[in-house]
Amino acid sequence: VTDKLKKKKYSPSLFVVHFGLKGSWPGIPHHMILLGPRYKGLLDDIYDNGVLPNDFSLYLHHPTVTDPEMAPEGYSTFYVLAPVPHQGKLPIDWDEMGPIYKKRILDEIGQRLIPDIHERIVTSFHYTPQDFGTDLNAHLGSAFSLEPLLTQSAWFRVHNRDDVIENLYFVGAGTHPGAGIPGVVGSAKATAELMIEDMG
Ligand SMILES: Cc1cc2nc3c(=O)[nH]c(=O)nc-3n(C[C@H](O)[C@H](O)[C@H](O)COP(=O)(O)OP(=O)(O)OC[C@H]3O[C@@H](n4cnc5c(N)ncnc54)[C@H](O)[C@@H]3O)c2cc1C
């Protein structure tokens, strides 16, 4: 089993900065993607080369534009997410790198959207690949479990009912059909159906 697991490929990890700002930004939508200058090179660095990129493609989440009650009056909440290599590809000390990378990402948002971001921050924290590993037990800090390659998808993904050991079931992002909330809910339904079937 260990040899089989070693051959699996895992999806990248994420570096996430949550922050609260003084002020409101009606012009920044609930979901936004800030594309960086590179596309394939960036993905190669994250997926294959295990390089922590200096350029970013960022997802920016801004829930207070939809529901202002998510922050005190006159304040806004955001999170920004940057895909980064998992810890198998890039085994660095995130306690050291985290604050540096956080500043780089906030600087980028400052340059592109909110020029005085650093003066407006009232609270913030960041979540690293290391945190995915220690907090959530995510193997290698991978944020989306097994990479959805053809050879790790559909029938080739972890089966919801074990093929060998009786009464052993699997559920969640690493199983069929895959990661993401709709996939995970789908896997829970599929696993529950199999369990009910086995109970007759
Ligand atoms: C920042 C971010 C943004 C995302 N955005 C989206 C999005 O917009 N849309 C979307 O569809 N998906 C999104 N996803 C992906 C989605 O959140 C995941 O695919 C999904 O939550 C995985 O569900 P899961 O139940 O498999 O695992 P998890 O939600 O990780 O749950 C596993 C749980 O098991 C616990 N656990 C681990 N080991 C043990 C143990 N030994 N004993 C007891 N408990 C244990 C963990 O603490 C955790 O609570 C996002 C993910 C991240 C990280």
The ligand as an SDF file (V2000), in Angstrom:
LIG
                    3D

 53 58  0  0  0  0  0  0  0  0999 V2000
   -8.8120   28.1940    0.5100 C   0  0  0  0  0  0  0  0  0  0  0  0
   -9.6790   27.1680   -0.1970 C   0  0  0  0  0  0  0  0  0  0  0  0
  -10.6890   27.5930   -1.0140 C   0  0  0  0  0  0  0  0  0  0  0  0
  -11.5110   26.6700   -1.6310 C   0  0  0  0  0  0  0  0  0  0  0  0
  -12.5250   27.1270   -2.4080 N   0  0  0  0  0  0  0  0  0  0  0  0
  -13.3900   26.2630   -2.9470 C   0  0  0  0  0  0  0  0  0  0  0  0
  -14.5120   26.7350   -3.6980 C   0  0  0  0  0  0  0  0  0  0  0  0
  -14.7120   27.9530   -3.8670 O   0  0  0  0  0  0  0  0  0  0  0  0
  -15.3520   25.8190   -4.2280 N   0  0  0  0  0  0  0  0  0  0  0  0
  -15.1760   24.4730   -4.0440 C   0  0  0  0  0  0  0  0  0  0  0  0
  -16.0020   23.6900   -4.5220 O   0  0  0  0  0  0  0  0  0  0  0  0
  -14.1210   23.9950   -3.3430 N   0  0  0  0  0  0  0  0  0  0  0  0
  -13.2220   24.8520   -2.7830 C   0  0  0  0  0  0  0  0  0  0  0  0
  -12.1520   24.3790   -2.0700 N   0  0  0  0  0  0  0  0  0  0  0  0
  -11.9480   22.9160   -1.9650 C   0  0  0  0  0  0  0  0  0  0  0  0
  -12.8340   22.2770   -0.9000 C   0  0  0  0  0  0  0  0  0  0  0  0
  -12.8340   23.0850    0.2680 O   0  0  0  0  0  0  0  0  0  0  0  0
  -12.2830   20.8720   -0.5400 C   0  0  0  0  0  0  0  0  0  0  0  0
  -12.1610   20.0810   -1.7200 O   0  0  0  0  0  0  0  0  0  0  0  0
  -13.2070   20.1580    0.4470 C   0  0  0  0  0  0  0  0  0  0  0  0
  -13.3880   20.9250    1.6270 O   0  0  0  0  0  0  0  0  0  0  0  0
  -12.6110   18.8130    0.8340 C   0  0  0  0  0  0  0  0  0  0  0  0
  -13.5120   18.1700    1.7080 O   0  0  0  0  0  0  0  0  0  0  0  0
  -13.0550   16.9200    2.5430 P   0  0  0  0  0  0  0  0  0  0  0  0
  -14.2180   16.5520    3.4030 O   0  0  0  0  0  0  0  0  0  0  0  0
  -12.4690   15.8690    1.6500 O   0  0  0  0  0  0  0  0  0  0  0  0
  -11.8220   17.4170    3.4310 O   0  0  0  0  0  0  0  0  0  0  0  0
  -11.7500   18.5540    4.5390 P   0  0  0  0  0  0  0  0  0  0  0  0
  -12.8040   19.6160    4.3230 O   0  0  0  0  0  0  0  0  0  0  0  0
  -10.3120   18.9570    4.5850 O   0  0  0  0  0  0  0  0  0  0  0  0
  -12.1530   17.7790    5.8510 O   0  0  0  0  0  0  0  0  0  0  0  0
  -11.3260   16.7850    6.4210 C   0  0  0  0  0  0  0  0  0  0  0  0
  -11.4750   16.9160    7.9280 C   0  0  0  0  0  0  0  0  0  0  0  0
  -10.8800   15.7770    8.5420 O   0  0  0  0  0  0  0  0  0  0  0  0
  -10.1780   16.2160    9.6810 C   0  0  0  0  0  0  0  0  0  0  0  0
   -9.1580   15.1840    9.9940 N   0  0  0  0  0  0  0  0  0  0  0  0
   -7.9890   14.9250    9.3520 C   0  0  0  0  0  0  0  0  0  0  0  0
   -7.3500   13.9140    9.9360 N   0  0  0  0  0  0  0  0  0  0  0  0
   -8.1290   13.5060   10.9720 C   0  0  0  0  0  0  0  0  0  0  0  0
   -8.0170   12.4750   11.9470 C   0  0  0  0  0  0  0  0  0  0  0  0
   -6.9660   11.6540   11.9640 N   0  0  0  0  0  0  0  0  0  0  0  0
   -8.9970   12.3520   12.8590 N   0  0  0  0  0  0  0  0  0  0  0  0
  -10.0790   13.1630   12.8490 C   0  0  0  0  0  0  0  0  0  0  0  0
  -10.2430   14.1610   11.9310 N   0  0  0  0  0  0  0  0  0  0  0  0
   -9.2910   14.3120   11.0220 C   0  0  0  0  0  0  0  0  0  0  0  0
   -9.5900   17.5460    9.2700 C   0  0  0  0  0  0  0  0  0  0  0  0
   -9.2490   18.3170   10.3930 O   0  0  0  0  0  0  0  0  0  0  0  0
  -10.7470   18.1520    8.4780 C   0  0  0  0  0  0  0  0  0  0  0  0
  -11.6430   18.8610    9.3130 O   0  0  0  0  0  0  0  0  0  0  0  0
  -11.2960   25.2810   -1.4460 C   0  0  0  0  0  0  0  0  0  0  0  0
  -10.2600   24.8400   -0.6240 C   0  0  0  0  0  0  0  0  0  0  0  0
   -9.4700   25.7740    0.0070 C   0  0  0  0  0  0  0  0  0  0  0  0
   -8.3740   25.2520    0.9180 C   0  0  0  0  0  0  0  0  0  0  0  0
  1  2  1  0
  2  3  1  0
  2 52  2  0
  3  4  2  0
  4  5  1  0
  4 50  1  0
  5  6  2  0
  6  7  1  0
  6 13  1  0
  7  8  2  0
  7  9  1  0
  9 10  1  0
 10 11  2  0
 10 12  1  0
 12 13  2  0
 13 14  1  0
 14 15  1  0
 14 50  1  0
 15 16  1  0
 16 17  1  0
 16 18  1  0
 18 19  1  0
 18 20  1  0
 20 21  1  0
 20 22  1  0
 22 23  1  0
 23 24  1  0
 24 25  2  0
 24 26  1  0
 24 27  1  0
 27 28  1  0
 28 29  2  0
 28 30  1  0
 28 31  1  0
 31 32  1  0
 32 33  1  0
 33 34  1  0
 33 48  1  0
 34 35  1  0
 35 36  1  0
 35 46  1  0
 36 37  1  0
 36 45  1  0
 37 38  2  0
 38 39  1  0
 39 40  1  0
 39 45  2  0
 40 41  1  0
 40 42  2  0
 42 43  1  0
 43 44  2  0
 44 45  1  0
 46 47  1  0
 46 48  1  0
 48 49  1  0
 50 51  2  0
 51 52  1  0
 52 53  1  0
M  END
$$$$
